[in-house]
Amino acid sequence: MPNSCNLHQQRPILVGNAFAQSLILKGQQGDWLPISPCFASMGFYPVNPVSNEYQLTSPLFDQLIMRLKGDKIFEILTHKDSPDAIYIGKVFLNGKLYDNKTITYDQIMAGGNLEIWLQAEPGNWGNMGR
């Protein structure tokens, strides 16, 4: 598989077109399972292969750039208030506060940026207004 996931990378990672295009789910379990650990390390994890939704998670990288079809880019930036920060405190999608626990395939493929702010203690993110 092109551009395999390197969890020990210390600098920003540029994910090429071949990997980003693999986000297109073909409904074949063999295509799905090998990339699941990479998804979670990027800050989102597939809820199920058919729903088009990805659960937001704590990214392992400070910055990740995905080059998408049509010369679009989806960038994920991670901010931490301490080295122990593992809980999502707040999320911004394209500069706007985002309280949804999931992001859709269409939102990712539209391009833009996702900023995930991590904190050391659990908070109310994802439960506000519910």
Buried (B, 14 or more C-beta within 10 A) or exposed (E): EEBEBEEEEEEEBEBEBEBBEBBEBEEEEEBBEEBEEBBBBBBBBBEEBEEBBBBBBBBBBBEBBBBBEEEBEBBBBBBBEEEEBBBBBBBBBEEEEBBEBBBEBEBBBEBBBBBBBBBEEEEEBBEEEE
